[in-house]
Amino acid sequence: MPPLDEPLLPSTPFKPTPRWRMFFISALVLVAFTALYMTFVHSSQRYSNPWTNSIRSSAHIHRDNGISVLVTGAAGFIGSHVSLALKNRGDGVVGVDNFNNYYSPSLKRTRQSLLDFHGVYIVDGDINDYRLLSMLFNTVPFTHVMHLAAQVGVQYAIDNPYVYVHNNIASFITLLERCKVSNPQPAVVWASSGSVYGVQNKNKNPFSEMDRVDLPSTIYASTKRTGEEIARTYNRLHGLSITALRFFTVYGPWGRPDMAYFSFIKNILTGEPITMYRANRAKNHLHLARDFVYIDDIVKGCVASLDTSGKSTGSGGSKNGSAPYRVFNLGNGSPVTVPELVTVLEDNLKMKATKDVMDMCGNGDDSFAYVNISLAEKEIGFKPTTDLQTGLKEFVKWYLWYYGKPFDCDRT
């Protein structure tokens, strides 16, 4: 026992004997191999036969000339509807979703259960995980990818910009990197946004695919515009067939709780005031207008884009020829003001809304979103058939069935 005035640890470094050093190195090697083994066991459990069997079963094609589609964001609003439509016509469908908490994941889990009932398996994972994507592509030779996973919302980006970079840009690159080395390469259809038209098109309506899109007005729009440039580059360098769909305001059953029409119905039912914004365009205080398009019409556009996508021309990352690159507006072509929307909701609910009208502050999306859909009609036969009255009636029916009355906040 050393005297109390001596340090318990020596002041000079300890120099182990050669035998001790060999023992120490052997121990480190043993720990490293143990960690590697445990990682292998964990991976084997995660990607075990039941997992791959579920994926193969979900991807099984049940019709002649059917396609096998990987749907990202499959538990989302549009993703769940597209997945179900593809499955119902006999295509193979495998979904992937990270079930993030931008809005409560319980609605996504309910959509997942609905898809599972219809034979669509959704992998719980992040498409930034290249290894996960490789496992999926090695299990199923997907002919198409329907890329709908994204961080949505405009205001959320003000405080959380990095989330948009991670989920809208980095993940897209990871997905395209995996697609380019596939053999054969899949055709890719993905969700851009009508918000890419930005501020320079405020006085030009309707928006056309030929318009400039180099001045987006929000972080969300910027990430979508960046995605379009990334997609064009992969198409040019690696022969991937890529179609970008510029969605406008999509609504309907199983919709996103962060959307304005969603909060409107909640507030009408609970007697709370709803806030309606108006724009000070030339000091006329015009009401906000949006191009509302019903979910069933959007699904038809997505499926038609897959069916007409053409083939990628690369093989294992090497380009063997030019491949299709397309951009389509998918909207309704008939803009509606927010007061008109609220009136239709009031008629369906047989209740009146308490309204607070405010001027827009100018830091969000453009106030007017009118869209020209003639190119999509010509190229893929896209022609919306659901008017706002019919679409909102279906949404209200679903809302009252799912949430009941009064509103159950725990199910959003």
C-alpha atoms as one frame of an Amber mdcrd trajectory, in Angstrom:
protein
   0.000   0.000   0.000   1.618   3.290  -1.042   1.871   6.147   1.429  -1.108
   8.524   1.457   1.007  11.336   0.063   1.914   9.336  -3.068  -0.363   9.388
  -6.112  -2.452   6.279  -6.755  -1.472   6.456 -10.450   2.174   6.748 -11.452
   3.295  10.047 -12.925   5.090   8.314 -15.816   3.294   6.216 -18.432   3.074
   2.493 -17.781   5.171   0.416 -20.184   3.717  -3.072 -20.584   5.924  -6.093
 -21.057   5.841  -7.789 -24.493   3.775 -10.678 -23.030   1.299  -8.247 -21.529
   1.127  -6.361 -24.824   0.270  -9.557 -26.721  -2.461 -10.354 -24.209  -3.859
  -6.832 -24.564  -3.883  -6.994 -28.384  -5.511 -10.428 -28.305  -8.236  -9.070
 -26.047  -8.881  -6.171 -28.431  -9.124  -8.562 -31.383 -11.572 -10.743 -29.444
 -13.747  -7.708 -28.621 -13.683  -6.574 -32.250 -14.698 -10.005 -33.555 -17.438
 -10.239 -30.935 -18.832  -6.857 -32.010 -18.673  -7.900 -35.665 -20.455 -11.152
 -34.893 -23.193  -9.375 -32.950 -23.669  -6.930 -35.826 -23.958  -9.862 -38.217
 -26.483 -11.591 -35.964 -28.506  -8.367 -35.653 -28.469  -7.884 -39.427 -29.416
 -11.498 -40.008 -32.369 -11.106 -37.668 -33.472  -7.858 -39.324 -33.127  -9.198
 -42.864 -34.095 -12.784 -42.078 -36.253 -15.049 -44.209 -39.606 -13.816 -42.814
 -38.589 -10.252 -43.761 -37.503 -11.166 -47.291 -40.486 -13.491 -47.736 -42.851
 -10.639 -46.852 -41.132  -8.387 -49.375 -41.201 -10.985 -52.144 -44.852 -11.748
 -51.480 -45.768  -8.076 -51.576 -43.773  -7.586 -54.792 -45.432 -10.527 -56.565
 -47.100  -9.456 -59.824 -50.629 -10.774 -60.382 -51.362  -9.547 -63.913 -49.887
  -9.900 -67.369 -47.326  -7.227 -68.180 -47.513  -5.963 -64.614 -44.804  -3.913
 -62.951 -42.971  -4.192 -59.648 -42.809  -0.875 -57.811 -40.889   0.355 -54.779
 -43.010   3.135 -53.244 -41.168   5.441 -50.846 -43.305   7.326 -48.351 -45.867
   4.534 -48.737 -47.545   5.279 -45.407 -48.076   8.893 -46.408 -51.207  10.441
 -47.869 -50.435  10.109 -51.574 -48.146   7.111 -51.122 -50.793   4.958 -49.455
 -53.373   5.721 -52.159 -50.919   5.028 -54.992 -49.745   1.791 -53.376 -53.300
   0.545 -52.992 -54.221   1.457 -56.570 -51.210  -0.414 -57.963 -51.877  -3.453
 -55.798 -55.561  -3.536 -56.729 -54.744  -3.758 -60.430 -52.304  -6.623 -59.871
 -48.906  -4.956 -59.739 -46.194  -5.851 -57.260 -45.769  -3.172 -54.579 -43.300
  -2.811 -51.710 -43.386   0.278 -49.522 -40.818   1.962 -47.315 -41.480   4.738
 -44.796 -39.617   6.223 -41.836 -42.827   7.140 -39.942 -41.419  10.462 -38.780
 -43.281  12.635 -36.302 -43.848  15.759 -38.419 -47.458  14.906 -37.666 -48.457
  12.131 -35.304 -47.416   8.759 -36.782 -50.654   7.083 -35.651 -52.447   8.076
 -38.866 -49.536   6.665 -40.885 -49.674   3.442 -38.885 -53.391   3.151 -39.619
 -52.684   3.615 -43.328 -49.982   0.935 -42.978 -52.511  -1.462 -41.445 -54.927
  -0.788 -44.297 -52.231  -1.541 -46.876 -51.104  -4.633 -45.002 -54.693  -5.921
 -45.130 -54.547  -5.565 -48.914 -51.199  -7.318 -49.190 -48.821  -4.354 -49.368
 -45.821  -4.698 -47.078 -44.198  -1.491 -45.788 -40.620  -1.599 -44.554 -40.008
   0.641 -41.546 -36.800   2.377 -42.581 -35.050   5.486 -43.854 -34.115   5.728
 -47.538 -30.941   7.541 -46.496 -29.848   4.044 -45.459 -28.046   2.795 -48.582
 -27.617  -0.655 -47.086 -31.382  -0.980 -46.572 -32.014   0.052 -50.171 -29.477
  -2.517 -51.367 -31.245  -5.219 -49.377 -34.537  -4.257 -51.020 -33.142  -4.144
 -54.562 -31.242  -7.394 -54.031 -34.475  -9.038 -52.895 -36.711  -7.683 -55.667
 -35.713  -6.575 -59.213 -37.958  -3.496 -59.160 -38.989  -2.244 -62.586 -40.127
   1.132 -61.213 -39.653   3.420 -58.231 -42.421   5.765 -57.101 -40.542   8.228
 -54.892 -43.029  10.078 -52.686 -41.069  10.251 -49.418 -40.316  13.853 -48.466
 -40.376  16.359 -45.672 -43.459  18.430 -46.424 -44.769  21.724 -45.106 -43.744
  25.327 -45.624 -43.706  26.937 -42.176 -41.956  23.974 -40.535 -38.890  24.648
 -42.685 -38.306  28.046 -41.096 -37.104  26.423 -37.864 -36.032  23.050 -39.257
 -34.213  23.592 -42.569 -31.750  20.729 -42.097 -34.584  18.218 -41.911 -35.548
  19.208 -45.457 -32.002  18.810 -46.719 -31.808  15.355 -45.124 -35.211  14.094
 -46.290 -35.629  15.860 -49.629 -32.099  16.092 -51.052 -29.728  13.648 -49.349
 -32.254  10.812 -49.401 -33.037  11.422 -53.087 -29.354  11.173 -53.965 -29.040
   7.965 -51.931 -32.019   6.488 -53.763 -30.727   7.481 -57.209 -27.268   6.145
 -56.365 -28.817   2.763 -55.671 -31.037   2.899 -58.741 -28.138   3.698 -61.068
 -26.181   0.548 -60.163 -29.168  -1.766 -60.490 -29.214  -4.119 -63.423 -31.665
  -3.527 -64.953 -32.189   0.019 -63.770 -35.721   0.948 -62.710 -37.632   3.916
 -64.121 -38.135   6.612 -61.472 -41.221   8.771 -60.954 -41.004  11.234 -58.096
 -42.895  14.014 -56.355 -41.674  17.512 -57.032 -44.011  20.414 -56.193 -45.900
  23.252 -57.796 -44.189  25.517 -55.268 -41.033  25.508 -57.436 -42.586  28.250
 -59.588 -41.814  30.708 -56.805 -41.893  34.466 -56.709 -41.013  35.366 -60.296
 -44.279  33.861 -61.550 -46.646  35.756 -59.239 -48.107  37.790 -62.057 -48.126
  34.961 -64.589 -50.962  32.477 -64.477 -51.477  29.677 -65.129 -48.113  28.082
 -64.329 -46.570  26.108 -67.173 -43.708  23.608 -67.239 -41.928  26.046 -69.568
 -41.825  28.809 -66.922 -38.668  29.741 -65.039 -38.254  27.991 -61.694 -34.995
  29.508 -60.454 -36.385  31.707 -57.660 -38.295  29.478 -55.221 -39.790  31.386
 -52.298 -39.457  28.793 -49.497 -36.928  26.260 -48.188 -39.326  23.462 -49.086
 -39.615  24.742 -52.659 -35.839  25.134 -52.856 -35.281  21.496 -51.943 -37.791
  20.382 -54.552 -36.175  22.558 -57.200 -32.764  21.159 -56.227 -34.238  17.686
 -56.575 -35.265  18.445 -60.143 -31.706  19.466 -61.046 -30.302  16.367 -59.355
 -32.772  14.181 -61.246 -31.829  15.761 -64.561 -28.148  15.138 -63.854 -28.683
  11.435 -63.050 -30.789  11.101 -66.167 -28.052  12.634 -68.310 -25.073  10.863
 -66.727 -26.476   7.452 -65.884 -29.400   6.840 -68.244 -32.123   6.757 -65.590
 -35.635   7.348 -66.881 -37.014  10.047 -64.565 -40.366  11.809 -64.375 -40.943
  14.728 -61.991 -44.529  15.439 -60.947 -45.255  18.964 -59.741 -48.148  18.420
 -57.354 -50.447  21.245 -56.392 -52.817  21.182 -53.383 -53.901  17.558 -52.994
 -56.860  16.819 -50.697 -59.157  13.948 -49.798 -59.696  11.011 -47.405 -56.690
   9.896 -45.352 -55.154  13.336 -45.931 -52.457  15.175 -44.004 -53.566  16.832
 -40.736 -51.230  19.790 -41.333 -53.224  20.938 -44.378 -55.491  23.972 -44.022
 -58.709  22.217 -45.074 -58.017  19.608 -42.381 -57.818  22.201 -39.619 -60.860
  24.031 -41.014 -63.165  21.059 -40.496 -61.794  20.476 -37.008 -62.413  24.081
 -36.003 -65.887  24.174 -37.509 -66.862  21.055 -35.561 -65.438  22.359 -32.283
 -66.708  25.925 -32.706 -63.245  27.456 -32.837 -62.516  30.307 -35.268 -60.681
  29.548 -38.485 -58.050  31.886 -39.889 -58.310  32.830 -43.548 -55.527  34.787
 -45.185 -55.845  37.334 -47.926 -53.133  38.784 -50.123 -52.473  42.460 -50.590
 -51.995  42.285 -54.350 -52.107  45.860 -55.637 -53.920  46.652 -52.369 -57.027
  44.830 -53.535 -56.798  42.336 -50.663 -57.566  39.360 -52.842 -58.283  36.091
 -51.082 -55.796  33.252 -51.149 -56.512  30.862 -54.015 -55.271  27.336 -54.547
 -55.476  24.709 -57.246 -57.147  21.930 -55.256 -56.900  18.477 -56.822 -58.616
  15.389 -55.438 -56.516  12.415 -54.398 -58.129   9.960 -56.852 -57.160  12.215
 -59.753 -53.586  12.507 -58.476 -53.363   8.715 -58.195 -54.410   8.378 -61.840
 -51.648  10.813 -62.797 -49.052   8.916 -60.783 -50.026   5.529 -62.221 -50.136
   6.912 -65.767 -46.651   8.367 -65.254 -45.359   4.943 -64.239 -47.023   3.260
 -67.205 -45.574   5.717 -69.728 -42.167   6.239 -68.120 -40.169   4.314 -70.710
 -37.063   2.354 -69.825 -33.831   3.417 -68.194 -30.853   2.821 -70.441 -28.042
   2.285 -67.976 -26.611  -0.955 -66.673 -24.725  -1.187 -63.396 -24.151   2.567
 -63.419 -22.971   2.840 -67.042 -25.124   4.749 -69.513 -25.920   2.987 -72.779
 -28.119   5.652 -74.354 -30.443   8.550 -73.642 -33.465   7.961 -71.431 -36.712
   9.894 -70.977 -36.722  12.934 -68.692 -40.129  14.519 -68.123 -41.784  17.155
 -65.921 -45.563  17.397 -65.510 -47.899  19.685 -63.602 -50.555  17.692 -61.759
 -53.298  19.998 -60.576 -56.949  20.626 -61.304 -56.604  23.590 -63.636 -59.422
  25.376 -61.803 -58.294  27.441 -58.787 -60.586  27.954 -55.810 -60.441  30.663
 -53.144 -60.316  29.696 -49.487 -63.744  31.277 -48.733 -65.245  29.042 -51.438
 -63.599  26.015 -49.835 -64.952  26.931 -46.399 -68.459  27.395 -47.803 -68.437
  23.867 -49.238 -67.279  22.484 -45.863 -70.039  24.412 -44.080 -72.650  23.012
 -46.475 -71.478  19.442 -45.902 -71.292  19.808 -42.129 -74.478  21.920 -41.927
 -72.572  24.193 -39.560 -71.283  27.743 -39.857 -67.641  28.671 -39.324 -66.384
  31.551 -37.219 -63.885  33.332 -39.448 -60.851  35.498 -38.710 -59.556  37.164
 -41.879 -55.917  38.283 -41.837 -53.435  39.717 -44.334 -50.610  37.431 -45.413
 -47.180  38.353 -44.099 -45.510  37.393 -47.380 -42.968  34.821 -46.173 -44.802
  31.706 -47.294 -45.976  30.185 -50.562 -47.330  32.290 -53.383 -50.881  33.491
 -52.834 -52.175  32.272 -56.163 -51.530  28.840 -57.637 -53.117  28.455 -61.054
 -51.798  25.618 -63.162 -51.706  24.643 -66.813 -52.085  20.850 -67.072 -52.281
  20.586 -70.871 -48.887  18.861 -71.187 -49.850  16.117 -68.720 -53.164  15.693
 -70.515 -51.393  15.297 -73.842 -48.557  13.023 -72.708 -50.134  10.806 -70.042
 -53.876  11.377 -70.442 -54.184  13.232 -67.141 -57.640  14.810 -66.848 -59.106
  15.443 -63.373 -62.789  14.572 -63.083 -63.600  15.314 -59.418 -65.029  18.740
 -58.646 -64.478  20.388 -55.261 -68.016  19.736 -54.006 -67.756  16.009 -54.690
 -64.229  15.699 -53.350 -64.897  17.572 -50.112 -68.070  15.565 -49.559 -65.984
  12.380 -49.646 -63.380  13.929 -47.350 -66.013  14.996 -44.795 -67.568  11.510
 -44.818 -64.170   9.949 -44.148 -63.263  12.511 -41.486 -66.452  11.938 -39.490
 -65.974   8.168 -39.784 -62.323   8.201 -38.742 -62.304  10.897 -36.068 -65.900
  10.954 -35.025 -67.526  13.987 -33.443 -66.310  15.730 -31.398 -62.776  15.687
 -32.756 -60.458  13.134 -31.159 -57.045  14.840 -31.107 -55.223  11.633 -30.157
 -55.780  10.110 -33.609 -54.016  12.741 -35.702
